[in-house]
């Protein structure tokens, strides 16, 4: 099951009291099929693990934790409409580079921290930059 190719979009970084800056993102739109396969995989994984861990005392706690964890990660995968591969921009507060280089799901708006001044910047990508993922 192949997914779309990476695409480039532009967003805005905001810190209260500072001038907005531009951020460039490389992301992959995720289809409903991609999201469903991964969500079902996590949910079934949690359900399959529950009978094994129920043997450990306290029994119900471990089984419910396995099911709950599978549901939690399943819902996260189902709601992952876009995966951010890279993000780079300038901190509105100090001007240093803010970069994200590990793949993560896009939350819009998304809070990213500046490693230099430790302020939290809000990244927003306009909806017209994000085509439907299916």
N, C-alpha and C positions, 0 to 999 in steps of 0.2 A: 504494500500500500504506500504509494509515494505521495508526498505532500508538495505544496508550492515551493518555489524557489525563494531565497531571501530577498527582501525588498528594503529599500532605504526610505525612511520617513524623517520628518523634522518635528521636534517638539519644543516646548518652552519650559525653561527652568525658572522657578520663582522662589524668592526668599523675601518675606515681609520687610519692607523698608529699603530694598535694593532694586536696581533696575533689572528687568528680566533679561535672560540670555537664551541663546538657541542651543538645542541639543540635537545631535544626529544619532539615529538609531538604525540598526540593521535587525530586522525581525522576519519571522516566518509565520504567515497565516496558517492556522490549524483548521483542518476540515472537521466536519461533524463525525466522520468515520474515524479519523485519527483519535479524536477526543473520546469517542465511545469505546474504542478498543482498549485504550489505556485506563479509562475509568472502570470498565468492567473487569479488567485484569487486576486492578488494585482491590476492588470489592471482593472478587472471588478469592484473591490471595488472603485477604483477612478472614473470610469465611472458612477457607481451607486450613488456616493456621489455628483457628479457635479450638477444634477438637484435640489438637496436639497439646496446646498450652493449658487446656482445662485440667490436665493431669497434675499441674503444679499448684500447691496450695498458695494462697487462697484462690480456689478454683474459678469462681465466677469473675473475679477481678481480671485475671489474665485473659479469659475467653472474651469478655466484653471489651477489653483493651484491644485485642486483635481485631475484632469486628469494627470497633470504633475507628481504629487507625486506618483500616481498609476503606471505610466510608469517607473519612476525612480526605485521604489522598485521592480517592476516586472522584469526589466532588471537585477538588482542586484541578484535576486533569480535565474534567468535563467543562470547567469554566475557563480553561486556558485557550482563549481564542487566538492569541498571538504569543510566540516565544521570542523574547529579546535575545539576540545573539551577542550584540555589542551596543553600548551606548557611550557617547562621549559628548561633553559640553563643558562650559566654563561656569564655575560657581558664581552666582550673582552677588554673593557677599564678599569674597576675597579674590576672585578672578582665576583661581587655580583650576586645573582640570579635574573634572569628576568623570570617572570612567567605570563602566560595568563590563567585564569581559567574560563572565561565566553565564551560560544560558539560564534564563529565568522567565517566568511568565510575566506578561505585561499587565500591570494594573494601571488603570487610567482614571484618576490621577495616581501617581506613584511617588513615594517619598524616597529620595536618595540622599545619602550623607556625603558631605565633603570631608575627605581624609585630612585636609589641611586645617580648616577652621572649625570643623565639627558641627557646622550648621546643617540642618535638614532642609533640603531644597525640594520643592514639589515640581515634578515633571508632568506636564500635560501634553498629550498628542491630540490635535483637533480630529474630530470624527471623520472629516472629509479626507484626512490622510490615511485612514484605516478602512480599506475596502472590506466587504463582508467575507467571512472565512468559511461560510457554508453551514 
